Amino acid sequence: MSSKDQRPIGESWDSENLEVANMLVKHRESDRGCVIFCAAMVEAELERLLRLHFRTEDDVVKKVVDPLFCAYAPLSTFSAKIAVCYALGLIPTQTHKALELLRRLRNDFAHAKINVSFQSSGYQSRLTEYLRLVEEGEGERMLTRCRDLLEGLFDPVSRTFDESKQRSPVPASKTLVDRVAFSISTLKLVTKIGAFGVIAESGRRKVNIDEVFGVRP
């Protein structure tokens, strides 16, 4: 184990991870709500990535680009955004697989007529696969780190996090561990998509096609 892994969780994880874990505990967010909210964040980032490759003139954005994302338009759905990003080579295959799995989870959780969670039949294996894809084969390590995070910092009496503590005598529930792991991994996925946008933008040639062909707008 590296020296980095031996440090207290509060030091080795950034404040955003701690904030996510604290929020989920404090507000007692359900798995269903967590999946829907996280998927919405990812979908918004995919739209931002796509828009980087569209024309940016104000009138074109208003009349052509924005309508592409409106209800019932070609890019209005999560599925379409994922497919087009992948078709254009804006995201790698492993990210595409993770996004498709997230999309199916979101749809199932959103439309289930009964209360569902990551502990429901069939969902635990899908969570495991999602974490494996996002964490690049380190899904189990993510679950372990989240368990350490919760048991090391969560005070079950005050329901707050105490970064001076290494471990709580009360083990964290698997439900909460799964929820925090899913959320933190999805934040990482959002960050990755943002990075793909930076890469794509830096490598894109800025060419005004109208000027190239001598066409006046």
N, C-alpha and C positions, 0 to 999 in steps of 0.2 A: 504493500500500500504506500502510495506516495505521501510526502509530507503535507501536500495540499489536502488529500483525503483524510488525514489524521486531525486536521484542524476542526474546531467546533463548527457545527453546521452554520451558526449565525455569522461566521466569518467567511466560510467558503462559498456561501450562496449570497447572491446580491439581494438588495433590499426589496426588489420587485417580487422575487420569489416569496420572501417572508410576508410581504403585503398580501399576496394572493392567498397564501395559506391562512393568514389571519382573517381575511375577509370571508373565506368560505366557512371558517369556524364561527365567527361572530354572527354572520347572517344566516347560518344553517342552510345554505343553499342546497337544493336537491340535485341529484345527478342529472335529472331531466333539464332543469334550469341551467345547470353548468354547461351541458353539452350544447344547448341552443345558443347560449350567450357566447361561448367560445367559437362556435361555428360562424356566428355573425361577424366576429372580429376577423376571422380568417377570410371570409367572403369579401369584406370591405378591403382587405389588403390585396386580394386578387384583382379587384376592380381598379385599385390604384396602380397595380402593375400593368394592367392592360392599357390604362389611360396614358401611360408613359409612351406608348407606341402609336397613339392616335394624334391627329392634327390638333394644334393648340390655338388656332385663331379663334377669337371669342365667338364670332358668328357661326363658325363651323361646329364648335363645341356645343353651342346652344341648339342649333338646328339639326345636327347630325350625330354627334358623339353622345350627348346626354340621353337622347331618345333610345339609343341602343340598350340602355340599362333600365329603362322604364318597364312597368308591368307588361308582361306578355311579349316583350321585345326580345331580339335574339340573345342578348347577354343579361337577361333579367334574372336568370336562375343560377344557383350555386353550381349546378352541374355544367351549365354552359361556360361559366367563367373558368372552371377547372379544365374543361376540354380544350378551350381555345388557348389558354396559357400553355398547355402541354403541346398542342399542335404547332404553336409558334416557337417552340423550343425555349420558353421562358422559365420553365421549371424542369428539374431532372426527374427521371423515372421513379425513383424512390419517393420523392415528394408527391408526385402524382398519385402513387399508390396510397400514401398516407391521407391525402386529401379525399380520395374516393371513399376510403374507409370512414373518415370523419363525416362525409356527406351522408353515407348510409346510416351511420349512428344517429346523426341529427334527424334524419327523416323518421327513423324508427321511434326515437324518443319523443319526437314532436307529435306523432300521430297515434301512438299507443293509447288504447282506451283504458288501460289499467296502469297502475303505478309501476314503473320500471326503474331499474338501477343497474349499475355495473355488476351487481351480484345476481341479477336475474339470469335465467337460463339462456345460454348462448352469448351473453354480452361480455363475460369475463375473458373469454378467449379473444374476442375482438379488441378489447382494451389492451390486452397483452400484445397483440400484433401491432396495434396503433403505436404503442410506446416503443416497440422494437424498431419500427420504421422511422419514427421521428428522432429517437435517440440513437439511431444508427447501430442497432444491435445491443444497446445498453439499457433496454427496457427494465430488466430486473434490478439493475443498479439504481435506476431512477426510483423504483418503488422502495428500495432499501433506504435511499437517501431521504425520501419523503417520510418514511416511518421514523427515521432518526430525527428528522426535523421536528415532527410532531411530538415525539416522546422526549426530545431534548429541550424543547422550548415551550410547549403548551402547558399552561397551568390550568388544570381542570376546575380549580376552585374559583379563580378570578376570570377564567375563560379568556386569558390574554397570553401573549408570548413573553417569556423572560429569557433574554439572550445570555444571562449570566448562568443559566442552568444547563447542564450537560444532558441530563436525562430525567424524565418524570417517572415515578413509580407506577403510574397508570399507563398501560400500553394503549397506543392509538388504535382506534377501530379500523378494520380493513376498509370499511366504507369510506371513511374520511381519507385514508391513505390513497385509495384509488382516485378519489375525487381531486385531491391536491396534485397527484402525479399527472393526471389527465390535463388539468388546467395549466400547470407549469410547462408541460411538454407542448401544449398548444400555443402558449406564449412564445416558446422557442420556434415553433413553426411559423408564426407570424413574423418573427424577426428574420428567419431564413428567407421568406418571400420578399421582405423588404430589401434584403441583401441582394437577391436576384435582380430586383429592380435597379439597384445601384450599378450592378455589373452590366445589365442590359443597356442602361442609359449611357454608361461610359463608353461602351463599344459601338454605339449606334451613330452612324454618320448623319449629320444634320443636312439633309438635302431638301430644298424646296422644289418639288416636282414641277410646279407651274413655271418656275424660272428656268428649269432645265429644258423644258419643251417650248418655252417662249409663249406660254399661255397666260393671259391676263385674267385675274380672278373677276 
